[in-house]
């Protein structure tokens, strides 16, 4: 003696409501497996320690006193770019058109 399909579907629906699962009698791919997983963002963000004070914050604090703080990393970066440009290896200039650029074409 077989049980009618409608009765089995009602049983599945009641079971899904009771246990808090998704009712999917056709077995379609819904992505619930991915959506049920814990979020990875907080774990990845907590891996790296938070920066307390950056050099830019330090410079902003001393700006009202007219004290300059040298950023050696930025100075090195600018010198490196200048050396590349002197050898002709720098980034190309941005292309400028008389018609206002590419925005009109889009």
N, C-alpha and C positions, 0 to 999 in steps of 0.2 A: 504494500500500500504506500503510494507516494504522497508527499505533502504538496499542496498547491504552491506555485511560485510566489503568488501574492502574500501568502501567509509567511513564507520564509523571508520575504522582503520586509514585512512588518516586524518580524522578530529581529532582523538585522538592524532596522531603524531604531527599535527600542534599545537594543544592545549598544548602539553607537551613542544614543542620548545618555544612557546610564554610565558608560565608561568614558565619555567625552572624546570619542574618536569621530572621524569623518565618515559619513555615509556615502559610499561610492560603490553601488552594486555592479556597475559595468566595468569596474577596474580601470578606469581611465587614469592617465598620468596627470596629477593635479599639482605636484610640487610640495605637498604637505610634509614629506620627509625632510625637505630642506627647510621649510618654514618652521618646523617644530624644533630644529636645532638651536642651541644657545648661540647668541650673537658673539662673533669673534672680535669685534671692535674694541670693547673694553679690555679684553685680555691682551690684545696687541698694543693698545695705548699704554697699558701699565708696564709693559716690558721695558720701555725706555724711561729713565728718570726725568721728572719735569725740570725744565730750566727755570731757575729762580730769578736770575737777573741776566739780561743780555747786555752786550756792549752798547747797543743802540739805546737801551734804557739808561745806562750809565751816562752816555753822552747827553741825553735829554735832561737829566738831573743837573748837570753842570753847565748847561747852555745859558741859563739866566746869569750866571756868574762870569760869563765870557771866558770860560776855561775850555780849551779844546783838548779832547782825548783822541789820541791817534789810534786808528784801527789798522794794525799791521797786516792783517789778512786782506783787507780791502786794498791797501796800498800795494801789496804783492800782486793781487789780481789785476789791478790797473796797470802795473808795470809789465806784467805778462802780456796783457792785451796790446799794450803799446809796442812791445817787442814783436809780437806777431804781425801787427799792422806794418811795422817798418820792413818786415821781410815779405810783405804782400800776402800773408796767410790769414789775415783777419776776416771777420764776418763781412759779407757783402752789404753795401748800402741798401736801405729799403727802397723798393721801386715806387716812384711817385708818378701818377698819371694826371693829366690836366682835367679829366672828366670827373674827378672825385674818388677815384680808386675803384675797387672791386665791388663796393656795396651796391652800386646800381645794377651790376650784372647779376647779382644774386636775386 
